[in-house]
Amino acid sequence: MRADVTAFFDEATFTVSYVVKDPGSATCAIVDSVLDFDYASGRTDTRSAQAIVDHVRAHGLEVAWILETHVHADHLSAAPWLQERLGGKIGIGEQIRVVQDTFGKVFNEGTEFQRDGSQFDRLFAEGDTFEVGGMTGRVLHTPGHTPACLTYVIGEAAFVGDTLFMPDFGTARCDFPGGSAEALFASIQKILQLPDETRIFVGHDYKAPGRDVYAWETTVGAQKAFNIHIGQGRPAEEFVRMRTERDATLAMPRLIIPSLQVNMRAGQMPPAEDDGRTYLKVPVNGL
């Protein structure tokens, strides 16, 4: 069954969010939503998420799931804001517990911060399934970029988060805590075992050199043939060497500090302090 996919591109963070609809009903899922955040002022905005709300309401859709492919390090999630307005269950990979434990320590969150994934409605493991109307979604655990990364296969569409980018841009970085180039290579091979005609929807696009427009849809077959990092059967050792050398040259994402603190809480802000205000921590020399 061919999923009905609508993309929402946020140019500020180069993030693509998706509404995935069952063609036989009004049921849908939302994948990788964005809460706008101005770091300089510390202010959030919901214009990106509101575009999704407007689309859902305009088409009379019912949201079953609000899915996260992983704990994003480059944008804040709007999952709880969307859930309050549209319903649906918030889901992420069960290895969120590893991520929460790692960054709970980095941000010195204390014992009051639960590291069991309980902030989410559903923790998915490899092989789990879920329903979007009459469509069955299935879960692939695809770590490497982060330990908790998932690929959601809904109908003949695969939502790969940051594991793969468009073929002319390559693959995800692996230098965050818990990342692994070896694990990423294995995860990509798992994705490439899907049928060649499977549509792949990526989590970001940055316009590869020589390309003037943003793009986010490709196929398994195109990735096998043309991905500049893993196409044409590139061997694991070569990929790991390339990825490791490349990652050593990359700067940290601009929004990594606020994103991690919010996204490991399923999009919720840290608890307000005694003055009633919410604060985000900056661990100096800590990441």
C-alpha positions as CSV (number, residue, x, y, z in Angstrom):
1,M,0.0,0.0,0.0
2,R,1.4,3.4,-1.0
3,A,1.4,5.9,1.9
4,D,0.2,9.5,1.2
5,V,3.2,11.6,2.4
6,T,3.2,15.4,2.8
7,A,6.5,17.1,3.7
8,F,7.1,20.3,5.7
9,F,10.6,21.8,5.3
10,D,12.1,24.1,8.0
11,E,14.9,26.0,6.3
12,A,16.2,27.4,9.6
13,T,17.2,23.9,10.7
14,F,17.1,22.1,7.3
15,T,14.7,19.7,8.9
16,V,11.9,17.8,7.0
17,S,8.8,16.8,9.0
18,Y,6.2,14.5,7.5
19,V,2.5,13.8,7.7
20,V,2.0,10.2,6.6
21,K,-1.6,9.3,5.8
22,D,-3.3,6.0,5.3
23,P,-4.8,6.3,1.7
24,G,-7.8,4.3,2.8
25,S,-8.8,6.4,5.8
26,A,-8.3,9.8,7.5
27,T,-5.7,8.4,9.9
28,C,-2.2,9.7,9.9
29,A,1.2,9.9,11.7
30,I,3.5,12.8,12.1
31,V,7.2,12.2,11.9
32,D,10.0,14.5,13.3
33,S,8.2,17.7,14.1
34,V,9.9,21.0,14.7
35,L,9.5,23.6,17.5
36,D,11.0,26.8,16.3
37,F,13.7,28.2,18.7
38,D,15.6,31.5,18.6
39,Y,18.8,30.8,20.6
40,A,19.8,34.4,21.1
41,S,16.5,35.4,22.7
42,G,15.6,32.0,24.3
43,R,12.2,32.2,22.7
44,T,10.2,29.4,21.1
45,D,7.7,29.8,18.3
46,T,5.2,27.3,16.8
47,R,4.9,28.5,13.2
48,S,6.4,25.3,11.8
49,A,4.2,23.1,14.0
50,Q,1.1,25.2,13.3
51,A,1.6,24.4,9.6
52,I,1.2,20.8,10.4
53,V,-1.9,21.5,12.6
54,D,-3.4,23.5,9.8
55,H,-2.8,20.7,7.3
56,V,-4.3,18.0,9.6
57,R,-7.4,20.1,10.3
58,A,-7.9,21.2,6.7
59,H,-8.0,17.6,5.5
60,G,-10.0,16.3,8.4
61,L,-7.2,13.9,9.6
62,E,-7.0,11.9,12.8
63,V,-3.5,11.6,14.3
64,A,-2.6,8.2,15.6
65,W,1.1,8.7,16.2
66,I,3.7,11.5,16.7
67,L,6.9,9.7,15.9
68,E,10.5,10.6,16.6
69,T,13.3,8.9,14.6
70,H,15.8,9.8,17.3
71,V,16.7,12.5,19.9
72,H,17.6,15.3,17.5
73,A,20.6,17.4,18.1
74,D,19.7,20.2,15.7
75,H,16.1,21.2,16.4
76,L,13.6,21.0,19.2
77,S,10.6,18.7,18.9
78,A,7.1,20.0,18.9
79,A,5.6,16.6,19.8
80,P,3.9,17.6,23.1
81,W,2.5,20.8,21.6
82,L,1.1,18.8,18.7
83,Q,-0.3,16.1,20.9
84,E,-2.2,18.7,23.0
85,R,-3.9,19.9,19.9
86,L,-4.2,16.8,17.7
87,G,-3.9,13.8,20.0
88,G,-1.9,10.8,19.1
89,K,0.8,8.8,20.9
90,I,4.4,9.9,21.0
91,G,6.9,7.2,20.1
92,I,10.6,6.7,19.9
93,G,13.2,3.9,20.1
94,E,13.6,2.0,23.4
95,Q,17.3,2.9,23.4
96,I,16.2,6.4,24.4
97,R,17.1,5.2,27.9
98,V,20.8,5.1,26.9
99,V,20.6,8.6,25.5
100,Q,18.8,9.8,28.6
101,D,21.4,8.3,30.9
102,T,24.3,9.8,28.8
103,F,22.9,13.3,28.6
104,G,21.3,13.2,32.0
105,K,24.9,13.1,33.3
106,V,26.2,15.7,30.8
107,F,23.5,18.2,32.0
108,N,23.7,17.1,35.6
109,E,19.9,16.5,35.7
110,G,19.8,14.8,39.1
111,T,17.7,12.0,40.2
112,E,14.4,13.7,39.5
113,F,15.0,13.3,35.7
114,Q,13.6,9.9,34.8
115,R,15.9,7.9,32.6
116,D,13.5,5.1,31.7
117,G,11.8,6.6,28.7
118,S,8.6,7.2,30.6
119,Q,8.2,10.7,29.1
120,F,7.1,8.9,25.8
121,D,3.9,6.9,25.2
122,R,5.6,4.1,23.3
123,L,9.2,2.8,23.2
124,F,9.8,0.8,20.0
125,A,12.2,-2.1,19.5
126,E,13.4,-3.8,16.3
127,G,10.6,-5.6,14.6
128,D,7.7,-3.9,16.5
129,T,4.7,-2.9,14.5
130,F,2.0,-0.2,14.8
131,E,-1.1,0.8,13.0
132,V,-1.8,3.9,11.0
133,G,-5.4,3.3,10.0
134,G,-5.4,0.3,7.7
135,M,-1.6,0.5,7.2
136,T,0.9,-1.4,9.3
137,G,4.1,0.4,10.2
138,R,7.1,-1.6,11.2
139,V,10.3,-0.6,13.1
140,L,13.9,-1.0,12.2
141,H,16.5,-0.2,14.8
142,T,19.1,1.7,12.9
143,P,21.7,3.0,15.3
144,G,25.0,4.7,14.5
145,H,24.1,8.4,14.4
146,T,22.7,7.9,17.9
147,P,22.0,4.7,19.9
148,A,18.2,5.2,19.7
149,C,17.8,5.9,15.9
150,L,14.9,4.1,14.2
151,T,13.6,3.8,10.7
152,Y,9.8,3.6,10.4
153,V,8.6,1.7,7.4
154,I,5.0,2.6,6.7
155,G,3.5,1.0,3.6
156,E,6.3,1.3,1.0
157,A,7.8,4.4,2.5
158,A,10.8,4.4,4.9
159,F,11.4,7.4,7.2
160,V,15.1,7.1,8.0
161,G,15.7,10.2,10.1
162,D,19.4,11.2,9.9
163,T,20.8,7.8,9.0
164,L,20.8,8.5,5.3
165,F,20.6,11.8,3.4
166,M,19.9,12.3,-0.3
167,P,22.3,10.2,-2.4
168,D,24.3,13.3,-3.4
169,F,24.9,14.3,0.2
170,G,25.6,10.9,1.8
171,T,25.2,9.7,5.4
172,A,24.9,10.9,9.0
173,R,27.7,11.9,11.3
174,C,28.6,9.4,14.1
175,D,30.7,11.4,16.5
176,F,28.0,12.2,19.1
177,P,28.1,10.3,22.4
178,G,27.0,6.7,21.7
179,G,27.5,7.1,17.9
180,S,29.4,4.5,15.9
181,A,30.4,4.5,12.2
182,E,30.5,0.7,12.3
183,A,27.0,0.6,13.7
184,L,25.8,3.1,11.1
185,F,27.2,1.0,8.2
186,A,25.4,-2.0,9.5
187,S,22.2,0.0,9.9
188,I,22.4,1.3,6.4
189,Q,22.8,-2.2,5.0
190,K,19.6,-3.2,6.8
191,I,17.8,-0.3,5.1
192,L,19.2,-1.2,1.7
193,Q,17.7,-4.7,2.1
194,L,14.3,-3.2,1.6
195,P,12.9,-3.5,-1.9
196,D,14.6,-1.1,-4.4
197,E,11.3,0.7,-5.1
198,T,10.9,1.6,-1.4
199,R,10.6,5.3,-1.1
200,I,13.1,6.8,1.4
201,F,12.2,10.1,3.2
202,V,15.2,11.7,4.8
203,G,15.2,13.9,7.9
204,H,17.3,16.8,6.6
205,D,18.6,18.3,3.4
206,Y,21.3,20.8,2.9
207,K,21.5,21.2,-0.9
208,A,24.5,19.1,-2.1
209,P,27.1,21.0,-4.2
210,G,25.7,21.5,-7.6
211,R,22.1,21.1,-6.6
212,D,20.0,24.3,-6.3
213,V,16.8,23.0,-4.7
214,Y,16.1,21.1,-1.5
215,A,15.1,17.5,-1.8
216,W,14.0,14.8,0.6
217,E,12.6,11.8,-1.3
218,T,14.6,9.1,-2.9
219,T,14.5,5.3,-3.2
220,V,16.5,2.3,-1.9
221,G,17.6,1.6,-5.4
222,A,18.9,5.2,-5.9
223,Q,20.8,5.0,-2.6
224,K,22.4,1.7,-3.6
225,A,23.5,3.1,-6.9
226,F,24.4,6.7,-6.2
227,N,24.9,7.5,-2.5
228,I,28.3,9.1,-2.4
229,H,29.3,7.5,0.9
230,I,27.9,3.9,0.6
231,G,26.8,3.4,-3.0
232,Q,28.1,0.8,-5.4
233,G,28.8,-1.6,-2.5
234,R,31.4,0.5,-0.7
235,P,33.1,-1.8,1.9
236,A,32.7,-1.3,5.6
237,E,36.3,-0.5,6.3
238,E,36.4,2.2,3.7
239,F,33.2,3.7,4.9
240,V,34.3,3.7,8.6
241,R,37.6,5.4,7.7
242,M,35.8,8.0,5.6
243,R,33.1,8.7,8.1
244,T,35.6,9.0,11.0
245,E,37.9,11.4,9.2
246,R,35.0,13.5,8.0
247,D,33.3,13.7,11.4
248,A,36.6,15.0,12.9
249,T,36.2,18.1,10.8
250,L,32.6,18.9,11.7
251,A,31.4,21.6,14.1
252,M,28.7,20.9,16.6
253,P,25.1,21.7,15.5
254,R,24.1,25.2,16.5
255,L,21.1,24.0,18.6
256,I,22.6,20.9,20.1
257,I,22.6,22.2,23.7
258,P,18.9,23.1,23.9
259,S,17.8,20.3,21.6
260,L,19.2,17.5,23.6
261,Q,17.8,18.8,26.9
262,V,14.3,19.2,25.4
263,N,14.2,16.2,23.1
264,M,15.3,13.6,25.7
265,R,12.2,14.8,27.6
266,A,9.9,14.0,24.6
267,G,9.8,17.7,23.7
268,Q,9.0,19.0,27.1
269,M,11.0,21.8,28.6
270,P,12.9,21.2,31.9
271,P,10.9,21.9,35.0
272,A,10.5,25.5,36.0
273,E,12.7,26.7,38.8
274,D,11.7,28.6,42.0
275,D,11.1,31.8,40.1
276,G,8.6,30.1,37.8
277,R,10.9,30.4,34.8
278,T,12.4,27.6,32.7
279,Y,16.2,27.4,32.1
280,L,18.4,25.4,29.8
281,K,21.9,24.6,30.9
282,V,25.1,25.2,29.0
283,P,27.8,22.7,30.2
284,V,31.1,24.6,29.7
285,N,33.6,22.2,28.0
286,G,31.1,19.5,28.7
287,L,30.1,18.0,25.3
